[in-house]
Amino acid sequence: MGTLKQIFTVTLLSLRTVPQRAGSSLVAVIGITGVVVVLVGVLSIAAGFQKTLTSTGAPDRALLMRNGATTEMVSGLTGESVDTIKQAPGIARPNQVALASPSMVVVVDVNKRSTGTPANVPVRGVDASALAVRPEVHIVQGRMMNFGTNEAIVGKAASAEFAGLDLGATLTSGHLTRQIVGIFEANGSLSETEIWTDVHGLQQVYQRGNTYQSVLVRLDSPASFEGFKAWLTTNPQLELQVQRESEYYAAQSQQLTMIVQVIGFGIATLMGFGATFGAILTMYTAVVSRTREIATLRAIGFGSFAVVVSVLAESLTLAAGGGVVGALIAYVGFNGFQAATMNWQSFSQVAFQFAVTPQLMALGLIFALTMGLIGGLPPAVRAALLPISSALREL
C-alpha cells in the first residue's frame, strides 16, 4: 500500500475514534480556546489603539512643530512663524486661502463615566480653517461652535467615555469655562477624543499670547510634501520639524502598542504551556487507548510514519477547533468594545475601540496549531516506536 494511502487511511481512522475520547479531547480544546481568547483579546487593545491613532493621519496633510519636540504638548510656535508657514509652496489654497490650521493643546481633568476616576482630556484650540483642513470632521449633534465665543464642540468618543461632556453641558476647569454646543465625528480618529474651542480664546485663558503648539497643513497633493518640507526646513527664520501627519501618529502609538503586545504574548505563552501539556496528556491518552489498534495496523504492514501523521493530525484538528472557537469568542466579546487609556507620550486620555482584526484571528489560529503540533509530537513518536510484539499481547 502506498505511503499516502496509508496516511489517509490511518488518519481517517484516528479522527473517527475521537468521539470515543470526547472527555479528554474536550479538555484540550477548552484549554487551547482559553489561550486564544486571551491572546487575541489582549492584542485587540493594541490593534484598536493603533488603529485610532493611525486613522488620524491623511496622506495629503503635514504636521509642523518646533524642532526637537516629540509631541504637541512640548512644542511652541510663534504667530510670526505660523504666518511664514502659510506662505510655503505646496499648501492647498482654495479661493487663495492657505489651508493651514494652527493649534494650541491643553489638558483638563474630566471624570470617566464608568468609574468616576479623573482623566486628562485634551482641549484643542483651533481656528476657522480647522474643518477645511480636516474634511473628515462633521457635526452629528447640535451645531458648529461660533468662533470668538466661549463655545466648544466635543468628539463623539470623548462624549461617550467621559462625564460632563454631553450636548448642552458646561465644561469648567480652572479659569476655563466652555458651553458644549456640538458633538462631532472624525471617522473614529484621535480627534474624537478631543474637545475643540476657539484658539484665541484659549490663548487668553492660559495667557499664552500669540503662540501656538502646532500647525496642521493640507497639501494640494501628497506628492507636494517633499518640496513643502524642503522650503520650510531650509528657511533660516524657522526652526521646524515637518512630518506627514500619518507618520507622527504612527510614532505616537508605538510605545503603548509595544507594551500591550509584550504583555499579551507573555500571558498567552504562560497559558500556552499549560494548554500544551494538556494536549500532550490528551494525545498520550489517545495513543494508550489505541495501542492494540496501532499494533494491529503495524502488524499488517502500515508504516510508522503513517501512525505519526495520524496522531499529529488528530492533535492539530483538536487545536484548530480550539483556535477557531477562541478567535470567534474573542471577536464577539472584544471587537468594538469602547475603552480609554493614557497615551504616555502626550499624557492625555485616548478613547478607542478594541479591534479584533482578521490578522489577529489568524495569529490566534496559528498559535493554537503550534500548541497542537508541540503537544502531539511526543505522543506521535511514542506511537511510532511502540513495539508490535508487546502491544499485540494486549489483544
C-alpha positions as CSV (number, residue, x, y, z in Angstrom):
1,M,0.0,0.0,0.0
2,G,1.4,3.5,-0.9
3,T,2.6,5.8,1.8
4,L,0.0,8.5,1.0
5,K,-2.8,5.9,1.0
6,Q,-1.6,4.5,4.4
7,I,-1.5,8.1,5.8
8,F,-5.0,8.8,4.6
9,T,-6.4,5.5,5.9
10,V,-4.8,5.7,9.4
11,T,-5.6,9.4,9.8
12,L,-9.2,8.9,8.9
13,L,-9.5,6.0,11.3
14,S,-7.9,8.1,14.0
15,L,-10.3,11.0,13.5
16,R,-13.3,8.7,13.6
17,T,-12.4,7.4,17.0
18,V,-12.2,10.9,18.6
19,P,-15.8,10.7,19.9
20,Q,-14.7,7.7,22.0
21,R,-12.3,10.1,23.8
22,A,-14.6,13.0,24.0
23,G,-13.8,13.9,27.6
24,S,-10.1,14.2,27.3
25,S,-10.4,15.8,23.8
26,L,-12.7,18.4,25.1
27,V,-10.3,19.4,27.9
28,A,-7.6,20.0,25.3
29,V,-9.9,22.1,23.1
30,I,-11.1,24.2,26.0
31,G,-7.5,24.8,27.2
32,I,-6.4,26.0,23.7
33,T,-9.6,28.1,23.3
34,G,-8.8,29.9,26.5
35,V,-5.3,30.7,25.4
36,V,-6.5,32.1,22.0
37,V,-9.2,34.2,23.7
38,V,-6.7,35.8,26.0
39,L,-4.1,36.3,23.2
40,V,-6.5,37.8,20.7
41,G,-8.4,39.8,23.3
42,V,-5.3,41.5,24.8
43,L,-3.7,42.2,21.4
44,S,-7.0,43.7,20.2
45,I,-6.3,46.5,22.7
46,A,-3.1,47.4,20.9
47,A,-4.7,47.0,17.5
48,G,-7.6,49.3,18.4
49,F,-5.3,51.9,19.9
50,Q,-3.0,51.8,16.9
51,K,-6.0,52.0,14.5
52,T,-7.3,55.1,16.3
53,L,-4.1,56.9,16.0
54,T,-3.0,55.9,12.5
55,S,-6.5,56.6,11.1
56,T,-6.0,60.2,12.2
57,G,-3.3,60.8,9.6
58,A,-4.1,61.7,6.0
59,P,-1.6,61.4,3.1
60,D,-2.2,65.0,2.0
61,R,-1.6,66.5,5.4
62,A,1.5,67.6,7.2
63,L,2.1,68.4,10.9
64,L,4.6,71.1,11.9
65,M,6.1,71.5,15.4
66,R,9.1,73.1,17.0
67,N,12.3,71.4,16.1
68,G,13.1,68.7,18.7
69,A,9.6,68.4,20.1
70,T,8.3,64.9,20.5
71,T,4.6,65.8,20.9
72,E,2.4,68.9,20.5
73,M,2.3,69.3,24.3
74,V,6.0,70.3,24.4
75,S,6.1,72.3,21.2
76,G,5.8,76.0,20.7
77,L,5.4,78.2,17.7
78,T,5.1,82.0,17.4
79,G,2.4,83.7,15.5
80,E,5.0,85.1,13.1
81,S,6.2,81.5,12.4
82,V,2.7,80.5,11.6
83,D,2.3,83.4,9.1
84,T,5.6,82.3,7.4
85,I,4.4,78.7,7.2
86,K,1.3,79.8,5.3
87,Q,3.5,81.2,2.6
88,A,5.1,77.8,1.8
89,P,4.6,76.2,-1.6
90,G,2.5,73.1,-1.8
91,I,-0.3,74.2,0.5
92,A,-3.8,73.8,-0.8
93,R,-5.2,77.3,-1.4
94,P,-8.9,77.3,-2.4
95,N,-10.0,80.8,-3.0
96,Q,-6.4,81.9,-2.4
97,V,-6.7,81.0,1.3
98,A,-3.9,78.7,2.7
99,L,-5.3,75.6,4.4
100,A,-3.1,75.8,7.5
101,S,-4.7,75.4,10.9
102,P,-2.6,76.4,13.9
103,S,-3.5,74.6,17.2
104,M,-2.9,75.0,20.9
105,V,-3.5,72.0,23.2
106,V,-4.1,71.8,26.9
107,V,-5.5,69.1,29.1
108,V,-8.3,69.3,31.6
109,D,-9.5,66.9,34.3
110,V,-12.7,65.1,33.5
111,N,-14.2,62.1,35.2
112,K,-14.7,58.8,33.4
113,R,-18.3,57.8,33.1
114,S,-17.7,54.1,34.0
115,T,-15.5,54.5,37.1
116,G,-15.8,58.2,38.1
117,T,-12.0,58.4,38.2
118,P,-10.3,61.6,36.9
119,A,-8.7,61.6,33.5
120,N,-6.8,64.0,31.4
121,V,-8.7,65.0,28.3
122,P,-7.2,67.2,25.6
123,V,-8.7,70.6,24.7
124,R,-7.6,71.8,21.3
125,G,-7.8,75.4,20.3
126,V,-8.5,75.7,16.6
127,D,-9.3,78.5,14.2
128,A,-11.9,78.8,11.4
129,S,-9.8,76.7,9.0
130,A,-9.9,73.6,11.1
131,L,-12.8,71.9,9.3
132,A,-11.4,72.7,5.9
133,V,-8.1,71.2,6.8
134,R,-9.9,68.1,8.3
135,P,-12.8,67.3,6.0
136,E,-13.5,64.0,7.8
137,V,-14.8,66.0,10.8
138,H,-18.5,66.7,10.8
139,I,-21.1,67.7,13.4
140,V,-23.5,64.8,14.3
141,Q,-25.4,66.5,17.1
142,G,-26.0,70.2,17.8
143,R,-24.1,72.7,15.7
144,M,-20.7,74.1,15.0
145,M,-19.3,76.5,17.6
146,N,-19.1,80.2,17.0
147,F,-15.5,81.5,17.0
148,G,-14.8,84.3,19.4
149,T,-17.2,82.9,22.0
150,N,-17.0,80.6,25.0
151,E,-18.4,77.7,23.0
152,A,-16.9,74.3,22.3
153,I,-17.6,71.1,20.4
154,V,-16.7,67.6,21.6
155,G,-15.6,64.4,19.9
156,K,-18.1,61.6,19.9
157,A,-15.8,59.2,21.7
158,A,-14.9,61.8,24.4
159,S,-18.6,62.5,25.0
160,A,-19.4,58.8,25.4
161,E,-16.4,58.0,27.6
162,F,-16.2,61.0,29.9
163,A,-18.8,62.6,32.2
164,G,-19.9,66.2,31.8
165,L,-19.3,66.3,28.0
166,D,-22.8,66.0,26.9
167,L,-24.5,68.3,24.4
168,G,-25.6,71.4,26.3
169,A,-23.3,70.8,29.3
170,T,-20.9,73.4,30.6
171,L,-17.2,72.4,30.9
172,T,-15.4,74.1,33.8
173,S,-11.7,73.6,34.6
174,G,-9.8,76.3,36.5
175,H,-10.4,79.6,34.6
176,L,-11.7,77.7,31.5
177,T,-15.5,77.6,31.0
178,R,-17.0,76.4,27.8
179,Q,-20.5,75.6,26.7
180,I,-20.7,72.4,24.6
181,V,-22.9,73.2,21.6
182,G,-22.0,70.3,19.3
183,I,-20.8,66.7,19.0
184,F,-18.6,65.7,16.1
185,E,-17.3,62.5,14.4
186,A,-14.0,62.1,12.7
187,N,-14.0,58.6,11.2
188,G,-13.0,57.1,14.5
189,S,-9.7,59.0,14.6
190,L,-7.9,60.5,17.6
191,S,-9.8,63.8,17.1
192,E,-12.9,62.2,18.5
193,T,-11.2,62.1,21.9
194,E,-10.7,65.9,22.0
195,I,-12.6,69.0,22.9
196,W,-12.4,71.8,20.4
197,T,-12.7,75.5,21.1
198,D,-11.6,78.8,19.7
199,V,-7.8,79.0,19.8
200,H,-7.6,82.8,20.5
201,G,-10.0,82.4,23.5
202,L,-7.8,79.5,24.8
203,Q,-4.7,81.7,24.4
204,Q,-6.3,84.4,26.6
205,V,-7.4,81.9,29.3
206,Y,-3.9,80.4,29.7
207,Q,-2.1,83.7,29.0
208,R,-0.1,82.3,26.1
209,G,-0.1,85.4,23.9
210,N,0.2,85.0,20.2
211,T,1.7,81.5,20.4
212,Y,0.7,78.0,19.2
213,Q,2.0,74.5,19.5
214,S,1.5,73.0,16.1
215,V,0.2,73.7,12.6
216,L,-1.7,71.2,10.5
217,V,-1.4,71.8,6.8
218,R,-3.5,70.4,4.0
219,L,-1.3,70.0,0.9
220,D,-2.5,70.3,-2.7
221,S,-1.4,66.7,-3.2
222,P,0.6,64.1,-1.3
223,A,3.5,64.5,-3.8
224,S,3.9,68.1,-2.7
225,F,5.2,67.1,0.8
226,E,9.0,66.9,-0.1
227,G,9.1,70.3,-1.7
228,F,7.0,71.8,1.1
229,K,9.3,70.3,3.7
230,A,12.4,71.5,2.0
231,W,11.2,75.1,1.7
232,L,10.4,75.2,5.4
233,T,13.4,73.3,6.8
234,T,15.9,75.5,4.8
235,N,14.3,78.7,5.9
236,P,16.7,80.4,8.4
237,Q,13.7,82.2,10.1
238,L,12.2,78.9,11.2
239,E,13.2,76.0,13.5
240,L,10.7,73.4,12.5
241,Q,10.2,69.7,12.1
242,V,7.9,68.7,9.3
243,Q,6.2,65.3,9.3
244,R,3.5,63.6,7.4
245,E,0.5,63.5,9.8
246,S,0.3,59.7,9.4
247,E,3.9,59.3,10.4
248,Y,3.5,61.4,13.5
249,Y,0.5,59.5,14.9
250,A,2.1,56.1,14.0
251,A,5.1,57.1,16.2
252,Q,2.7,58.1,18.9
253,S,1.1,54.7,19.0
254,Q,4.4,52.7,19.2
255,Q,5.0,52.8,23.0
256,L,1.7,51.6,24.2
257,T,1.4,49.1,21.3
258,M,4.7,47.5,22.2
259,I,3.8,47.3,25.9
260,V,0.5,45.6,25.2
261,Q,2.0,43.2,22.7
262,V,4.7,42.1,25.2
263,I,2.0,41.6,27.9
264,G,-0.3,39.8,25.6
265,F,2.3,37.3,24.2
266,G,3.7,36.9,27.7
267,I,0.4,35.9,29.2
268,A,-0.5,33.7,26.2
269,T,2.8,31.9,26.4
270,L,2.4,31.1,30.1
271,M,-1.1,29.9,29.5
272,G,0.1,28.1,26.4
273,F,2.5,25.9,28.4
274,G,-0.5,24.6,30.4
275,A,-2.6,24.1,27.2
276,T,0.3,22.3,25.5
277,F,0.8,19.9,28.4
278,G,-3.0,19.3,28.3
279,A,-2.7,18.4,24.6
280,I,0.2,16.1,25.3
281,L,-1.7,14.3,28.0
282,T,-4.8,14.1,25.7
283,M,-2.8,12.6,22.9
284,Y,-0.9,10.2,25.2
285,T,-4.3,9.0,26.4
286,A,-5.4,8.6,22.8
287,V,-2.3,6.5,22.0
288,V,-2.7,4.3,25.0
289,S,-6.4,3.7,24.2
290,R,-5.4,2.8,20.6
291,T,-2.4,0.6,21.5
292,R,-4.0,-2.6,20.2
293,E,-5.3,-0.8,17.1
294,I,-1.9,0.7,16.3
295,A,-0.1,-2.6,16.8
296,T,-2.6,-4.4,14.5
297,L,-2.1,-1.8,11.8
298,R,1.7,-2.1,12.1
299,A,1.5,-5.9,12.0
300,I,-0.5,-5.9,8.7
301,G,2.0,-3.6,7.0
302,F,1.2,0.0,7.9
303,G,4.4,2.1,8.3
304,S,5.4,4.0,11.5
305,F,5.3,7.3,9.5
306,A,1.6,6.9,8.8
307,V,1.0,6.4,12.5
308,V,2.9,9.6,13.4
309,V,1.0,11.6,10.9
310,S,-2.4,10.2,12.2
311,V,-1.6,11.2,15.8
312,L,-0.4,14.7,14.7
313,A,-3.5,15.1,12.5
314,E,-5.7,14.4,15.5
315,S,-3.8,16.8,17.7
316,L,-3.9,19.5,15.1
317,T,-7.6,19.0,14.4
318,L,-8.4,19.5,18.1
319,A,-6.1,22.5,18.2
320,A,-7.7,24.0,15.1
321,G,-11.1,23.6,16.7
322,G,-10.0,25.4,19.8
323,G,-8.3,28.1,17.8
324,V,-11.4,28.8,15.7
325,V,-13.7,28.8,18.7
326,G,-11.3,31.0,20.7
327,A,-11.0,33.5,17.8
328,L,-14.8,33.7,17.4
329,I,-15.3,34.2,21.1
330,A,-12.7,37.0,21.2
331,Y,-14.4,38.7,18.2
332,V,-17.8,38.6,19.7
333,G,-16.6,39.6,23.2
334,F,-14.0,42.2,22.4
335,N,-14.4,43.7,18.9
336,G,-15.8,47.2,19.2
337,F,-15.5,47.4,23.0
338,Q,-15.2,51.1,24.0
339,A,-12.3,51.9,26.4
340,A,-9.9,54.7,27.2
341,T,-6.3,54.7,28.2
342,M,-3.4,57.0,28.8
343,N,-1.2,58.0,25.9
344,W,2.0,58.2,27.8
345,Q,3.6,60.3,25.1
346,S,1.0,63.1,25.3
347,F,-0.1,62.4,28.9
348,S,-3.8,62.6,27.9
349,Q,-6.5,60.0,27.6
350,V,-7.3,58.4,24.3
351,A,-10.8,56.8,23.8
352,F,-10.7,53.9,21.4
353,Q,-12.4,50.7,20.5
354,F,-10.8,47.2,20.7
355,A,-10.2,45.8,17.2
356,V,-10.2,42.1,16.6
357,T,-8.8,42.1,13.1
358,P,-8.6,39.2,10.7
359,Q,-4.8,39.2,11.2
360,L,-5.3,38.8,15.0
361,M,-7.7,35.9,14.4
362,A,-5.3,34.2,12.0
363,L,-2.5,34.8,14.6
364,G,-4.6,33.1,17.3
365,L,-5.2,30.1,15.0
366,I,-1.5,29.8,14.2
367,F,-0.8,29.9,18.0
368,A,-3.3,27.2,18.5
369,L,-1.9,25.0,15.8
370,T,1.6,25.5,17.2
371,M,0.4,24.2,20.6
372,G,-1.3,21.3,18.9
373,L,1.9,20.4,17.0
374,I,4.1,20.6,20.1
375,G,1.5,18.7,22.1
376,G,1.0,16.0,19.6
377,L,4.6,15.3,18.6
378,P,5.8,13.3,21.7
379,P,2.8,11.0,21.7
380,A,3.1,10.6,17.9
381,V,6.7,9.5,18.3
382,R,5.8,7.1,21.1
383,A,3.1,5.5,18.9
384,A,5.5,5.0,16.1
385,L,8.1,3.4,18.4
386,L,5.6,1.1,20.1
387,P,6.9,-2.5,20.0
388,I,4.5,-4.5,17.9
389,S,5.0,-7.8,19.8
390,S,4.4,-6.3,23.3
391,A,1.4,-4.3,22.0
392,L,-0.2,-7.3,20.4
393,R,0.0,-9.2,23.8
394,E,-2.8,-6.8,25.0
395,L,-5.2,-8.2,22.4
